[in-house]
Each structure stands twice: as structure tokens, then as C-alpha cells.
Amino acid sequence: TRKIPLPTSKHFRIEQLADGVYAALHKDRGWLICNAGVIDLGNETLVFDTGITPKAAHDLRAAAIALTGRAPYYIVNSHYHNDHIRGNQVFTKAVIVSTTRTRELITTLGQAELETDQKCAHERLKEWKTLARSEDLEKRKIAAFFLPYWQGILTSLPEIRICLPNLTFNGMMTFHGIDRTAQLIEVGSGHTENDCVLFLPQESVLFCGDLLFVRSHPYLGDGDPEMLLSALDKLESLRAKVLVPGHGPLGDEKDLDKMRLYIRTLIQQAKKVVTEEGTADDAANQLVPEPFADWILFKPFYEANMRFLYNRLAK
């Protein structure tokens, strides 16, 4: 791999995965929140996911220009969640690409999420600031993660506008660049009702969006756990060597196994609580299983996941 100087940002660090292929990995206390990708197709530049704030997205755009010598032409939104789409507005002349269903979800749920944030962000930030002063070390650690998230949202609210994808696809879409081919693959339901991934077959690199979290509790509550297991099988079938998760450090195929184990283990735990006629609170209070005890986002994601699975199974 030809090494070139990597741009820096307080919101993310750039990792080179191959010639012309880069991951932008969220930094603690940064305002990108999700991981993103910069791909030099040879004649055009593609950015995968844009983060939660325009400020971080400005740095991402500048990094893409520094790395490829041109402004991004394509922007991909892997799914509708706020931390993957709210940087869209910074890429004013780019073509924003998503699946047809993801565009619909941005229009509805993405807009609703913004309206909720406009009402609640100030209060939520206040709550996390209080937790940051807690005597409980675990609560302080969680607050350290969520404070930047809410600070970023609150600071950016005056300028945020939802920028919808203007090019949509179903199934698969292939970018035929002069240096490389990039495949956008619709995976369907999993982390949300509709997710897509970006696969670079020549480099064997897969940008997974939030279908994969590495060393971090995933959020299951907007998706379908059984379909997510199928989605992870689909990702494995691509045989990528490097997996860029939506959150966490770079991964490989073993991390797909760990995600599957996580989902199956939590389903079993929730089933046990339902069988024993326990409550959603009982489910949320289950100990974190040993393999996942050191993963970040134990609170609130693990507890939310257990409540979600309990409620699904108790119907």
C-alpha cells in the first residue's frame, strides 16, 4: 500500500486500508459518531456515511479532498439513523445514494428523529452532564461516551436540515471507476428496516454500516434480530478480509461470529425470563454475558436490547 500523509481531525482518525481506500474511525469525544469511508474510484470520490454533525462532515469532506485530490462526487447513506445522514448537507454538489426504502425512512423516521431531538436535546444533555458528575464510575464512563453525542446534536440543531438521497437503487448498484469497482448491496432488514453495505471486491474490504458493531454493544431496537442474523450470514458470504463496522475498531470475519453469538445469547436470555414469567425489568437486569462484558455501551444498549427482545418474545 502506497503510504500518503493522512489528514487529522478531532472527530475521527483516518486509517488507510488499501491504495485509495480509507476508513474514518470515530474518535472519543468527537462529533462524527459513526465510522465512515472514503474511496477513490479513480475518476470520482465516494464517501460512505456522513456522521451526525455538519462540523465533523466538513472535516470528512476536507479529508476526502486531501486523500483523493477531488471533492466527493458520491455520498452513500447506509441507513436512516441520524449519526449516518446528518452530514449530508455539507456535500452540496454530491449525488447522495441510498436504497429506495432507506430514502423513504429518512423522509419519515429520520425527520421524526430530528423533531424529537429539537424538543429533547437540551434536556438529554443536562441529564448526561449530571451523570458525568456521578460517584459511580460506570455511570461516568457511559456519560463520557454520550456527552459528545448530545453536545454535537444540540450545537448542530440550528443549522441541520435533512438532505434526502437523490439517487436510489434496489438490490445492487455497481460503481465502475477507472481504478476500482465498488458494489452497493442492499441487505434489507437487519439493524433497521433497510440497510446497505459497500463492498470493494478487488481489495476485499467491506463497509458494513451498523450491521456490524465491533467490541461494542449493538443497538437492536429498530431492527429484526432474526433478519440481522441472516444479514450477517450474507456479509460473511462476501469473504471480505477487512470489515469496517458502523461503530468500533476495524474488524474481520471473527467479529461477524461474535455479533451472531451476541444476538443468539441475548435471545436465549430473554426467552428464559419470559418462560419464568419475569418482567421487562428482570430482562434488563440480567448480567451481561461474559464474552460481552468488556464491550462498550453496556448501558444503555444492552439493557434496551434485553427489554426489546423480552417484549418481542412476550407477545
Secondary structure, 3 states (H helix, E strand, C coil): CCCCCCCECCCEEEEEEECCEEEEEECCCCCCCCCEEEEECCCCEEEECCCCCHHHHHHHHHHHHHHHCCCCCEEECCCCCHHHHCCHHHCCCCEEEEEHHHHHHHHHHHHHHHHHHHHHHHHHHHHHHHHHCCCCHHHHHHHHHHHHHHHHHHHHCCCCCCCCCCEEECCEEEEECCCCEEEEEEEECCCCCCEEEEEECCCCEEEEEEEEECCECCCCCCCCHHHHHHHHHHHHHCCCCEEEEEECCCECHHHHHHHHHHHHHHHHHHHHHHHCCCCHHHHHCCCCCHHHCCCECHHHHHHHHHHHHHHHHHC
